[in-house]
Amino acid sequence: MPNGRTTLSKFLIEQQHRRPEADTDLTALLNDVQTACKYIASAISRGALKGQLGGTAQGNVQKELDILANEIFLESCALGGQLAGLLSEEMEDVYPVPSEARRGRFLLAFDPLDGSSNIDVNVSVGSIFSILKAPEGVAAAGAQDFLQPGVRQVAAGYAIYGPVAMIVLTMGDGVHGFTLDREIGAYILTHPNLRIPEDTREFAINTSNARFWEPPVRRYVEECVAGRSGPREADFTMRWIASMVAEVHRILMRGGLFMYPRDTKDPDRAGRFRLIYEANPMSMIVEQAGGAASSGYQRILDVQPEELHQRIPVILGSRNEVLRLERYHVEHAEGKDQPFESPLFNTRSLYMQPG
């Protein structure tokens, strides 16, 4: 390559050659995924698609760009001959590979446009994808075939569409970032072997939900907000973008913690993010980069899905902070926690008003 630069396509071929059993179908599928991400990056950069449609997907209002991104994924990946089925946030049921197309050994689950509510204010959005193996002998995948724990993923990644467009990818042996060079239309390896620091002093959570948090999460945030005068004896910084892709990308670049924990705001919802095509791929990426990902109660990648669009609480990022939050959940369940009293969460505070 010119100047010794490695494109994503070349990287995939090199990875294939390094593996004992080369899988050309996986390489071809990932190339189809990167093609879809290029088209979506182009559509977003034009900024010409606005407004809302009347339909909804999983309780969220669908915008025109969400639907376009979903169609791009289907058109780019469904006919390549590597898939037995596709699952998208934008569709209730599994999308079958057309009967006229050759069917393959993999399953693709994806969120075509994460954080789309941020498009109108020009905040980074992204796409998330997960690749699983179809069960042996399955030619046309159904819902049951996608109900696999995250540890069975063979590859996962996301595309981020911001000031620059990137794809961050793992195939189970580290995490690598590729930046789109629009002049040549190729993703270039710019961030090899990404690693998340084990410790951090930065966390991200939506504090507008503070009154609904469970005690372990409230304890953790109160301790962080107390800073040097509190039990952590260190000052913390809080961030909140409201885009999972953007939050995880920041953690990969400099460390941090991202939380959308279980709360009591909507008792019928176990969490905010979908397990199969949001939490699982992001958890695989974070773990492969040295971080950790938990529901607060268990490792996300070990959770056995029961429904296609199952939701789950998410706590991920720098390993030691995730483990601390898991410990707080255990201590609360056992009645051993000693809540820290913070004036910021008492009456006449930033988060609570006098009755």
Protein Blocks (a to p, Z undefined) as FASTA:
>chain_A
ZZhiacfklmmmmmmmmpmbacfklmmmmmmmmmmmmmmmmmmmnopagcjdfbdeehia
cdfklmmmmmmmmmmmmmnopagbdcdfkbmbdcdddfkbccdfbdcdddfbghklmmmn
opacddddddddddehiabdcfklmmccfklpcbdcdddddfbdcddddehiacaddddd
fknopacdfbghiacdfbdcbdcddfklmmmpcfklmmmmmmmmnmmmlmnopacdddde
hpaklmmmmmmmnopaddddddfklmmbgbfbdfklmmmmmmmmmmmnopacdehlacfk
lpccfbfklccdddedjfklmmmmmmmmmmmmnopaccdddfklmghifkbccZZ
